[in-house]
Amino acid sequence: MKTPLLILIAGPYRSGTNGHPALIARNLERLEEAAAPIHRLGHVPMIGEWVALPVLRGMDGTEVEGGDVMYETARRLLQHCDAVLRLPGESAGADKDVEIALERGLPVYRSLEEIPA
């Protein structure tokens, strides 16, 4: 058996929501919908918000204002990921994830069907 890949699921989170909590929650649900299929393929799904949101809750306002925790968390995660699944939709953060993945020579999948079992 091959070693499972750690696959970052990248797509819209805040994009297109105007900060509306219900729309942000729906975007997170869309990201999470890809998690079980990736797991079924024998890999480990990862979403940056799963890590960044608890980090944000533990920070005070001055720390949060100092930089974008979401982007920084994804950048750090990509040092450990083996691939990226880029879901459809406009997202500067997801586009940056793809850019970093390509710079690192990681595969970028555009659909679940492209991910090897």
Backbone hydrogen bonds, N-H to C=O, Kabsch-Sander energy under -0.5 kcal/mol:
donor,donor_aa,acceptor,acceptor_aa,energy
7,I,5,L,-0.7
7,I,44,V,-2.6
8,L,6,L,-0.6
8,L,83,A,-2.4
9,I,46,M,-3.3
10,A,8,L,-0.7
10,A,85,L,-3.1
17,T,14,R,-1.8
20,H,17,T,-2.1
23,L,20,H,-0.5
24,I,20,H,-2.3
25,A,21,P,-2.5
26,R,22,A,-1.9
27,N,23,L,-2.1
28,L,24,I,-2.1
29,E,25,A,-2.2
30,R,26,R,-2.0
31,L,27,N,-2.0
32,E,28,L,-2.7
33,E,29,E,-1.7
34,A,30,R,-0.5
34,A,31,L,-1.3
35,A,32,E,-1.4
36,A,32,E,-0.7
38,I,34,A,-1.7
39,H,35,A,-2.3
40,R,36,A,-2.8
41,L,37,P,-1.4
42,G,39,H,-1.9
43,H,38,I,-2.0
44,V,5,L,-3.2
46,M,7,I,-2.2
50,W,47,I,-1.4
51,V,47,I,-0.7
51,V,48,G,-1.1
52,A,48,G,-3.1
53,L,49,E,-2.2
55,V,51,V,-1.3
56,L,52,A,-2.8
57,R,53,L,-2.1
58,G,54,P,-1.1
58,G,55,V,-0.6
59,M,56,L,-1.5
63,E,60,D,-0.5
64,V,60,D,-1.9
65,E,61,G,-2.2
66,G,62,T,-0.9
67,G,64,V,-1.2
69,V,67,G,-1.0
72,E,68,D,-2.3
73,T,69,V,-2.6
74,A,70,M,-2.1
75,R,71,Y,-2.5
76,R,72,E,-2.3
77,L,73,T,-2.8
78,L,74,A,-2.3
79,Q,76,R,-1.4
80,H,77,L,-2.5
81,C,77,L,-1.2
82,D,6,L,-2.9
83,A,6,L,-1.3
84,V,107,P,-2.0
85,L,8,L,-2.9
86,R,84,V,-0.6
86,R,109,Y,-3.1
87,L,10,A,-3.4
87,L,85,L,-0.8
95,D,91,S,-2.3
96,K,92,A,-2.1
97,D,93,G,-2.2
98,V,94,A,-2.2
99,E,95,D,-2.2
100,I,96,K,-2.6
101,A,97,D,-2.6
102,L,98,V,-2.8
103,E,99,E,-2.2
104,R,100,I,-1.8
105,G,102,L,-1.1
106,L,101,A,-3.0
109,Y,84,V,-3.3
109,Y,107,P,-0.5
114,E,111,S,-1.1
115,I,112,L,-1.3
